[in-house]
Amino acid sequence: MPLSVKIESLKKEILGKGYSLSIAYVAPHKSRQLNKKYRKKDRATNILSFALRKNTGELVLCKEVIKKEAKKLEKSYAAWHGFLLIHGMLHLKGMVHGVRMEKAQDFYFAKYDKKYFHRHRRGVLHDPSGRGRIHQGRKKS
């Protein structure tokens, strides 16, 4: 299934059918420039979310940063990219970092991970105590 179909399904569920979402991929220098201008952070970042109007927004992603982070986190590019799309869409919906947003991220990622982003190098299990995620490393032979 093409990535555009996956993103459209996520967009409809998270933001709604009538939401107009644009997605741009930029080079690290442009990501850094935008991050510095809008967040006062002088470094390239994986994703930026811009709510433009009530039902219109834009996600700006940097593939190079996402690839580096995915490798560092021992996740596939597809899984990390999918997680960040969900994260960005939740920001466009008006959520801020915190427990509520984490629960929403976990819900949508669990729902869409097996369907779209299933290429993990490392599994993520949920801690029943509610203290966050437990990362399951690769099995050693």
C-alpha positions in Angstrom: 0.0 0.0 0.0 1.5 3.4 -1.0 2.6 5.8 1.8 0.0 8.4 0.7 -2.9 6.0 1.4 -1.4 5.2 4.9 -1.1 8.9 5.7 -4.6 9.7 4.4 -6.0 7.0 6.7 -4.2 8.4 9.7 -5.2 11.9 8.8 -8.9 11.1 8.5 -8.9 9.3 11.9 -6.8 11.8 13.9 -7.7 15.1 12.3 -11.0 14.3 10.5 -12.2 14.0 6.9 -12.5 17.7 6.3 -8.9 18.6 7.5 -6.5 19.8 4.8 -3.1 18.5 5.6 0.1 19.2 3.6 3.3 17.3 4.2 6.7 18.6 3.2 10.1 16.9 3.3 13.1 19.2 3.7 16.9 19.0 3.9 18.6 19.2 7.3 19.7 22.9 6.7 16.0 23.9 6.0 14.8 22.0 9.0 17.4 23.7 11.2 16.4 27.1 9.8 12.7 26.6 10.5 13.4 25.1 13.9 15.5 28.1 14.8 12.9 30.6 13.5 9.8 29.1 15.1 11.1 27.2 18.2 14.4 29.1 18.9 16.3 25.8 18.7 19.4 25.9 16.5 19.4 22.3 15.2 17.7 20.2 12.6 14.7 18.4 13.9 12.7 15.4 12.8 9.2 17.0 12.5 7.6 20.4 12.8 3.8 20.9 13.0 2.2 24.1 11.8 -1.5 24.7 12.4 -2.3 27.3 9.7 -6.1 27.6 10.2 -8.9 25.8 12.0 -8.9 22.8 9.6 -5.6 23.3 7.8 -2.1 22.4 8.8 1.3 21.4 7.6 3.9 18.8 8.8 7.5 19.5 7.8 9.7 16.4 8.1 13.5 15.8 7.6 14.2 12.3 6.3 17.9 12.5 7.2 17.2 13.3 10.8 14.5 10.6 11.0 16.8 8.0 9.6 19.6 8.8 12.1 17.1 8.7 15.0 15.6 5.5 13.8 19.0 3.8 13.7 19.9 5.2 17.2 16.6 4.0 18.6 17.0 0.6 16.8 13.7 1.0 15.0 13.0 0.8 11.3 12.7 4.0 9.3 9.0 3.1 8.5 8.1 2.7 12.2 9.8 5.9 13.4 8.4 7.9 10.5 4.9 6.6 11.3 5.2 7.4 14.9 6.3 11.0 14.1 3.4 11.4 11.7 1.0 10.5 14.5 2.9 12.8 16.9 2.7 15.7 14.5 -1.0 15.2 13.7 -1.8 15.1 17.4 0.0 18.5 17.8 -2.1 19.8 14.9 -5.2 18.6 16.8 -4.1 20.8 19.6 -2.4 18.4 22.0 0.7 19.3 23.9 3.3 16.9 25.4 2.1 15.1 28.4 0.3 11.9 29.6 -2.8 12.6 27.4 -0.8 12.9 24.3 1.3 9.9 25.1 -1.8 7.8 25.5 -3.2 9.0 22.2 0.2 8.3 20.5 0.3 4.8 21.9 -3.3 4.1 20.9 -2.9 5.2 17.3 0.6 3.7 16.9 -0.6 0.3 18.2 -3.6 0.4 15.9 -1.6 1.4 12.8 1.8 -0.3 13.6 0.9 -3.8 12.5 -1.1 -2.5 9.5 1.4 0.1 8.1 4.6 0.4 10.1 5.4 -3.2 11.1 9.1 -3.2 10.2 10.5 -2.9 13.7 14.1 -3.9 14.5 13.2 -3.8 18.1 9.8 -4.5 19.8 8.1 -2.2 22.1 6.0 -3.7 24.9 3.7 -1.7 27.2 4.4 -1.7 30.9 1.2 -2.6 32.8 2.3 -0.5 35.8 1.7 2.6 33.6 5.3 3.9 33.9 5.9 4.0 30.2 7.2 1.6 27.6 9.6 -1.3 28.0 12.0 -1.7 25.1 12.7 -5.2 24.2 16.1 -5.7 22.7 17.2 -8.2 20.1 17.6 -11.7 21.3 21.2 -12.8 21.6 22.1 -16.2 20.1 
